[in-house]
C-alpha cells in the first residue's frame, strides 16, 4: 500500500480515531498535532522541562504504530510479519502505559518520558519524533503544529451575574472544564512559529482532514497559527472537516452540529473546505439538516451525511470514516 499523501490535523482521541481511519487509505499519513495541553503528565513535563507537551504527540504516534491496517499488513507477511505485529502491539501498549506508584513518576506514560528524554538530548522535538518513528518502524510521521508550547485563552460568558460580561480563561484544562460558555479562543503567543515540516506536508498533501476532537482546544487552534492557516488556504489538497458526534461537556455543551460549524467559521472565515462530514444520527433529516447545508456552504463545502459512528457510542468508527472518505476521493477523482 502507498496511497495518497494525507495530512490529519487535530489532537487527543479525535485525532487518534482519524489517523486510524486514514491508515486504511494510505501509508503516507502525517499527523499535525496541537501543542497546548497543560494538564496531567503533559502539563507536568511542560512545566518542569519547558518543552512542547508530549501527550497528544505520543497518542498520534501510537495510532500510526498499531492501527488495524498496519497489523493486517504485517499479518500478510507470514510468521515474520506476525512477530512484527506482536512487537508493534506490545510497544504501542508500552508507549501508553502509565507508571504506577505515588512518587514523582506516577501517572507518566512511558511514551511521554521517551519523547521528553529524546527531545532534551537532541534539542528538538521534531527530531525526537523522527527518531522514535525510525526506532519503532512507524510508517507515517507525527509533527507539532508549532515549535513552541502554546496556551489557549478563551472569552467565556455565564460566569458573572451579568450574562453580557465575559471573562478571560487561560489554559486548555481550564477552558475544557469551565462551567461558562466559551465564545472565542486565541492561542498565546498570538503569532507562534509554525512547524516548517508541517507546513510543507500540508502544501504537498492530496488530502487534509481536520477534526473531530475538542472543538476549542484541539480543532480550532489549527486555524489560529497564521502560517499554518495560510498553508491551508494555499494547498490544493482535498479538505475534509469531520464534525463531532455530540457536544462535549465543558467546551461545547448544548452545541448543535450547525453551531460547531459557525464557531469554526468565526475563527477562520477565509479557510475553505471541500466536504463537511457528519454522522446521520447526529443530524435528523429535515429543517435541521437544511440549516446544516447552509452552514457548510460558509466554507464552500458539500455536506456529506453518513453512518460513521460506532453503534451505541459517541465515537467515530475508523473503518466507516475511511470508507466514506475513500468514496469521496474516488468520486472527485473521476470528475
C-alpha positions in Angstrom: 0.0 0.0 0.0 1.2 3.5 -0.7 -1.8 5.7 -1.4 -2.4 9.5 -1.4 -0.5 11.9 0.7 -2.7 12.6 3.7 -2.3 15.2 6.5 -4.6 14.9 9.5 -4.9 17.9 11.9 -6.2 17.6 15.4 -5.3 16.3 18.9 -6.2 13.8 21.5 -8.7 11.0 21.0 -10.3 12.6 18.0 -7.0 12.7 16.1 -6.3 9.1 17.2 -9.5 7.9 15.5 -8.9 9.9 12.3 -5.3 8.6 12.0 -6.6 5.1 12.5 -9.1 5.7 9.7 -6.6 7.3 7.3 -4.2 4.5 7.7 -6.7 2.2 5.9 -6.3 4.5 2.9 -2.6 5.2 2.8 0.9 4.6 4.3 1.7 8.3 3.6 -0.1 9.8 6.6 1.2 12.8 8.6 -0.3 13.9 11.9 -0.1 17.6 12.8 -0.9 17.9 16.5 -2.0 20.6 18.8 0.6 21.6 21.5 -1.4 23.5 24.1 -2.1 20.7 26.7 -1.3 21.8 30.2 -2.9 19.0 32.2 -1.8 15.6 33.6 1.6 14.2 32.6 1.9 16.6 29.6 1.4 19.6 31.8 3.9 18.4 34.4 6.6 17.7 31.8 5.8 21.0 30.1 6.2 23.0 33.3 9.3 21.1 34.6 11.2 20.8 31.3 9.9 23.8 29.3 9.0 21.5 26.4 6.2 21.0 24.0 3.6 18.9 25.8 4.2 15.3 24.6 0.8 13.6 25.3 -1.1 14.2 22.1 2.1 13.6 20.0 2.5 10.3 21.8 -1.1 9.3 21.1 -0.7 10.2 17.4 2.4 8.1 17.1 0.7 5.1 18.8 -2.2 5.5 16.3 0.2 5.2 13.4 2.1 2.3 15.1 -0.8 0.0 15.8 -3.7 0.9 13.5 -5.6 -2.3 12.4 -4.5 -1.7 8.8 -0.8 -1.8 9.9 -1.3 -5.0 11.8 -3.1 -6.6 8.9 -0.3 -5.7 6.6 2.1 -7.4 8.9 -0.1 -10.5 9.1 0.0 -10.9 5.3 3.8 -11.4 5.6 3.5 -14.8 7.3 5.4 -15.8 10.5 7.9 -12.9 10.4 5.0 -10.5 9.9 3.1 -12.0 12.9 6.1 -11.5 15.1 6.4 -7.9 13.9 2.7 -7.3 14.6 3.2 -8.7 18.1 6.1 -6.4 18.8 4.3 -3.3 17.4 1.3 -4.1 19.6 3.5 -4.6 22.6 5.4 -1.3 22.1 2.1 0.6 21.4 0.8 -0.6 24.8 4.1 0.3 26.4 4.0 3.8 25.0 0.5 4.3 26.5 1.3 2.5 29.8 1.2 4.9 32.8 3.7 4.3 35.6 2.1 3.4 39.0 3.2 4.3 42.5 3.0 7.5 44.4 6.2 9.2 43.6 7.3 11.8 41.0 6.9 9.4 38.1 3.4 8.2 39.0 1.0 8.7 36.1 3.5 9.4 33.4 3.1 7.4 30.3 6.3 5.7 29.1 5.9 7.3 25.7 5.9 10.8 27.2 9.1 10.1 29.1 10.8 8.7 26.0 9.8 11.7 23.9 10.8 14.1 26.7 14.2 12.5 27.1 15.0 12.4 23.3 13.8 16.0 22.9 16.1 17.1 25.7 19.1 15.1 24.2 18.6 16.3 20.6 17.4 19.8 21.5 14.5 19.4 19.0 11.0 17.8 19.4 10.7 17.1 15.6 14.0 15.3 15.6 12.9 13.3 18.7 9.6 12.3 17.0 11.5 11.2 13.9 14.0 9.1 15.9 11.1 7.3 17.6 9.5 6.7 14.3 12.6 5.1 13.0 13.2 3.1 16.2 9.7 1.6 16.1 9.4 1.2 12.4 6.5 3.5 12.1 5.3 4.4 8.6 4.0 7.9 8.6 5.0 11.0 10.5 4.0 12.9 13.6 4.6 16.7 13.8 3.7 19.5 16.2 1.7 22.4 14.8 4.1 24.8 16.4 7.7 24.6 17.6 6.8 26.2 20.9 4.3 25.2 23.6 1.1 27.2 23.2 -1.6 28.4 25.6 -5.3 28.5 25.0 -7.1 31.7 26.1 -10.9 31.9 25.9 -13.6 34.5 26.2 -16.2 32.9 28.5 -19.7 34.2 29.4 -22.0 32.9 32.0 -19.5 33.2 34.9 -20.8 36.6 36.1 -24.2 37.7 37.2 -24.5 39.8 34.1 -24.5 37.4 31.1 -23.2 40.1 28.8 -19.9 40.1 30.7 -17.2 37.8 29.5 -14.2 36.6 31.5 -10.8 35.5 30.1 -10.0 31.9 31.0 -6.4 30.7 30.2 -5.2 27.1 29.9 -6.5 24.1 27.9 -7.7 22.3 31.0 -9.5 25.4 32.4 -11.2 26.1 29.1 -12.2 22.4 28.7 -13.8 22.4 32.2 -15.3 25.8 32.5 -18.9 26.0 33.6 -19.4 29.0 31.4 -20.0 29.2 27.7 -16.9 29.6 25.5 -17.4 32.3 22.9 -14.0 32.6 21.3 -10.5 31.3 21.7 -7.0 32.5 21.0 -3.5 31.0 21.1 -0.7 32.6 23.0 1.7 33.7 21.7 -0.6 35.2 19.1 1.8 34.6 16.2 3.7 31.4 17.1 6.3 29.8 14.9 4.7 27.1 12.8 6.5 23.8 12.2 8.1 24.1 8.8 7.8 20.4 8.1 4.0 20.6 8.9 3.6 23.5 6.5 5.4 21.6 3.8 3.3 18.5 4.4 0.0 20.5 4.1 1.1 22.2 0.9 2.1 18.9 -0.7 -0.9 16.9 0.5 -3.6 15.2 -1.6 -6.0 15.1 1.3 -6.2 17.2 4.5 -8.5 16.3 7.4 -9.5 18.5 10.3 -11.3 17.1 13.4 -13.0 15.6 15.2 -12.0 16.5 18.7 -12.2 19.1 21.5 -13.5 21.9 19.3 -12.0 24.9 21.1 -8.7 23.3 22.2 -7.8 20.7 19.6 -9.6 21.7 16.3 -9.9 25.5 16.2 -6.2 26.1 17.3 -5.1 24.7 13.9 -6.5 27.7 12.1 -5.1 30.2 14.7 -1.4 29.6 13.8 -1.0 32.2 11.0 1.5 30.3 8.8 -0.5 27.1 9.1 -3.7 28.9 8.3 -2.1 30.3 5.1 -0.9 26.9 4.2 -4.4 25.6 4.5 -5.5 28.4 2.2 -2.8 27.7 -0.4 -2.9 23.9 -0.6 -4.5 22.2 -3.5 -5.4 19.2 -1.3 -9.0 17.9 -0.9 -10.0 19.2 2.6 -12.5 17.3 4.8 -13.8 18.6 8.1 -15.0 15.8 10.3 -17.5 17.1 12.9 -18.0 15.8 16.4 -20.8 13.3 17.0 -22.1 15.1 20.1 -21.5 18.2 22.2 -18.6 17.9 24.6 -19.1 18.7 28.3 -17.2 21.8 29.3 -16.3 23.1 25.8 -19.4 22.8 23.7 -22.4 21.9 25.9 -25.7 22.4 24.1 -23.9 22.9 20.7 -25.7 21.7 17.6 -23.6 20.4 14.7 -24.5 23.6 12.9 -23.2 25.6 15.9 -19.8 23.8 15.6 -19.5 25.0 12.0 -20.5 28.6 12.8 -17.9 28.8 15.6 -15.1 27.4 13.4 -16.0 29.8 10.6 -16.0 32.7 13.1 -12.3 31.9 13.8 -11.3 31.3 10.2 -13.7 32.8 7.7 -11.1 32.6 4.8 -10.3 28.9 5.1 -12.3 26.8 2.6 -13.3 23.2 3.0 -14.4 20.8 0.3 -16.5 18.4 2.4 -18.1 18.6 5.9 -18.6 15.0 7.1 -21.3 14.4 9.8 -23.0 11.3 11.2 -26.6 10.8 10.0 -27.8 10.0 13.5 -26.5 13.4 14.9 -28.5 15.4 12.4 -32.0 14.3 11.7 -33.3 14.8 8.1 -35.5 17.9 7.7 -35.1 21.5 8.8 -32.0 20.9 11.0 -30.2 19.3 8.1 -31.2 22.1 5.7 -29.7 24.6 8.1 -26.5 22.5 8.2 -26.2 22.6 4.4 -26.2 26.4 4.6 -23.6 26.3 7.4 -21.3 24.0 5.3 -21.7 26.4 2.5 -20.0 29.1 4.6 -16.8 27.1 3.8 -17.8 26.5 0.2 -18.3 22.8 1.3 -20.5 20.0 0.3 -22.4 18.4 3.3 -21.7 14.7 3.5 -24.1 12.7 5.8 -23.3 9.1 6.5 -23.1 6.3 9.1 -19.7 6.9 10.7 -20.3 6.1 14.4 -19.7 3.0 16.5 -23.2 1.7 17.3 -24.4 2.8 20.7 -21.3 5.0 21.3 -20.4 8.7 20.7 -17.2 7.5 18.9 -16.3 7.6 15.3 -15.7 4.2 13.7 -12.4 4.5 11.8 -13.3 1.8 9.2 -16.6 3.6 8.4 -14.9 7.0 8.2 -12.2 5.6 5.9 -14.8 4.0 3.6 -16.7 7.3 3.3 -13.6 9.4 2.7 -12.3 6.9 0.1 -15.7 7.1 -1.7 -15.4 10.9 -1.7 -11.9 10.9 -3.1 -12.8 8.4 -5.8 -15.8 10.3 -6.8 -13.9 13.6 -7.0 -11.1 12.0 -9.0 -13.5 10.9 -11.7 -14.9 14.4 -12.3 
